[in-house]
């Protein structure tokens, strides 16, 4: 007489299992095509081998992800690999005499609790809820990831209309994935070139202040020496004062430091690229270097 136990949705937590295993293919929600990436058999405790007929993935309520689940019809229980489960779900498992607790690795908060009435530690999963049931409450950060990283406003609307249930208010923390997704370009490469002597190269830029000063200054000219990284800032009332300020700086460098400015690096603004400045740079033997468009680095 052969005993064939009914298919079970409970998973026995096994610290000795290298992979998740199940005898019933109905526990798999996403099958992988047959390939050499999963073993053709598994070795059990007495040394015998059991054939593996399929491999796939599944998601348990929580959600908890079961990757690379091996389907072996000869085993009689669903085995959950502790090592693979904690790695895939970024959690830890804590055992006690009454059962086990799943905890988040970062916050150490309990994600789920499973009591074990028998001699084995098992994940006894509840029956699947009908589609009309309300979604289970979860933190706002979890809903943010589930719904494809929406902004704070649409997430707040979903909470206010009871479309989703959050365990706490909307989370205002910065999402790393969202920050990367909004980047329009890769980071600028680090430059390895620099001037060998003071005033061999200076960088100039004209900035506009958002608030006019008490003395009526709205702009300021920034000059940076490439070698020493010394910085000079000159407040300006008008953009047209840029040329006179720059010419005075040339005289200041000649008198105070006994050297001449050799190269000037700036953007393509007309304050630096005009007839007066180009003639001035030619008279003083200085070279004007213009940045390529859209290369702020």
C-alpha positions, 0 to 999 in steps of 0.5 A: 500500500502506497501513501500519497499525501495531498499537496501542501502549501506549508514549507519546512524550513531546512538549514541543510537544504542548498535549494528550495524543493517541492514535490508539487509543480503547482507551487511554482508560479513561473517555470524556467525552460529546461537547461543545464542551470539546475541539477538533474537530481538531488542528494538526500540524507541517506545518500540516495538521489531523487530526480529533478523534473523542473525548476522555477520561481514562486512568490509567497505572501509577504511578499517573499521570493523563492528563486530556483525552486527544484521540483522533485516528485519523490520528496513528500514535503516542501523544503525551504532553504534558509541560506537562499531564502535569507539572501533573496529576501534580505532578511534573517530567520530567528528560531525559538521554542514556539516557532520562527520570526522573519526580521528585516536585516536593516531595521531588525523589525519583525516582518512575519511570525510563524508558530510551529505546532509540530516538531518542525519549523514550518511556514504555514501560509494562509489560504489565498485571498479572493481578488475582491479583498482589500490589499494588506497594509504595508509601509509607504516605502514598500508601496512606493517600490510595488507601484513602480516608484510613484511620487509623493502626491499620487501615493498620498492620493491612493492612501486618502482614497483607501486604494491602498493601506499604509501602516504609517504616513507617506515616507519622505525619505529619498529613494536611491533608485528614483535618484538614479532614474532621474539622472540624465547623464553619467558622472563626470570623469575625474580630470588629471590635468592641472597647471604647474605654476600659479596663474598659468591658467585661471577659470572665470565665471559670472554668476547671478545672485537671486537677491540684490545686495543692499549696495545694489550688487546683482552679479559676481565674477568668480576667478579661480587659479587652477594651480593654487586653487585660490579664489577671488570673488568680485561683486558687480552691479552690471554684466558690462563691468566684467571686462573692466574687473577682469582687466584690473585683475590682470594688473593686480596679478602683475603688480602683486605676484610679479607674473602674468596670466597665461590662459583664461578658461570660461564658458561661451557667455558674451561677457568673455567672448567679445571684441574688447576682451579678445583684443585685451587678451591678445595685447597681454599674450593671454590665451582664451579657452572656451568650454564646449557647449553642455559640458559644465565639468 
